[in-house]
Amino acid sequence: MTFANTSPPERLSLKQVAKHLRVHIATVHRWTLRGVRGRRLKSFLVGGRRYVDADDLAQFLRPHQESRQDVDSRRSEHAQEHLRSYGISRPTGGER
């Protein structure tokens, strides 16, 4: 079995990612641990050092498929559920 047509994925250190994107390394580290805007940068450990696959970085940097309206709608629904849990309901019509 040969792997002539496949090449190993390029792995980048967090420092390399930070330098390439011109952000602080702590920012990249935070993206791998907590994410940003509902997305997390996939990473893996090798010998105690954290790396990112180049394809995963490209995927992370692609624009989100979810529209802003969808996000706002989901936030509004979540806020309404939270208010209802406290016995507060959304005013209807002319009430304030």
C-alpha positions in Angstrom: 0.0 0.0 0.0 1.4 3.4 -1.0 0.5 6.9 0.1 2.1 8.7 -2.9 -1.0 10.8 -3.6 -1.6 11.8 0.0 0.5 14.2 2.0 0.4 14.5 5.7 -1.6 17.4 7.0 0.3 20.5 7.8 0.4 21.2 11.6 1.0 24.7 12.9 2.0 25.7 16.4 -0.2 28.2 18.2 2.7 30.7 17.9 2.8 30.2 14.1 -1.0 30.7 13.9 -0.8 33.9 16.0 2.1 35.3 13.8 0.2 34.4 10.6 -3.0 36.1 11.8 -1.2 38.9 13.6 -3.0 38.3 16.9 -1.6 37.5 20.3 -0.8 33.9 21.1 -3.2 34.1 24.1 -6.0 34.9 21.6 -5.3 31.7 19.6 -5.1 29.7 22.8 -8.5 31.1 23.9 -10.0 30.1 20.5 -8.8 26.5 21.0 -10.1 26.3 24.6 -13.3 28.4 24.7 -13.9 29.4 21.1 -15.4 32.6 19.8 -19.0 33.3 18.5 -20.0 29.7 19.0 -17.0 28.2 17.1 -13.9 26.6 18.6 -10.6 26.1 16.8 -9.7 22.4 16.8 -6.3 21.6 18.2 -4.3 18.7 19.4 -1.4 18.0 21.8 1.9 16.5 20.8 4.5 16.2 23.5 2.7 18.8 25.7 2.6 21.3 22.9 -0.7 22.4 21.2 -0.9 22.4 17.4 -3.6 23.2 14.8 -4.1 21.4 11.5 -4.0 23.9 8.6 -7.3 22.6 7.3 -9.0 23.1 10.7 -7.6 26.7 10.8 -9.0 27.4 7.3 -12.4 26.0 8.4 -12.4 28.1 11.5 -11.6 31.3 9.5 -14.4 30.7 7.0 -17.5 32.9 7.5 -20.2 31.4 9.6 -23.1 29.9 7.7 -25.6 31.1 10.3 -27.1 34.5 9.6 -27.1 37.4 12.1 -30.9 37.2 12.2 -30.8 33.6 13.2 -28.4 34.3 16.1 -30.5 37.3 17.3 -33.7 35.2 17.1 -32.1 32.4 19.2 -30.8 34.9 21.7 -34.3 36.4 22.0 -35.9 33.0 22.5 -33.3 32.2 25.2 -34.0 35.5 27.0 -37.8 34.9 26.9 -37.3 31.5 28.4 -35.1 33.0 31.1 -37.7 35.6 31.9 -40.5 33.0 32.0 -38.5 31.0 34.5 -38.8 34.0 36.8 -42.5 34.4 36.2 -42.1 37.4 33.9 -43.9 37.3 30.6 -43.4 39.5 27.5 -45.9 42.4 27.4 -48.5 42.1 24.6 -49.9 44.8 22.4 -50.3 48.1 24.2 -49.1 47.0 27.7 -45.8 48.3 29.0 
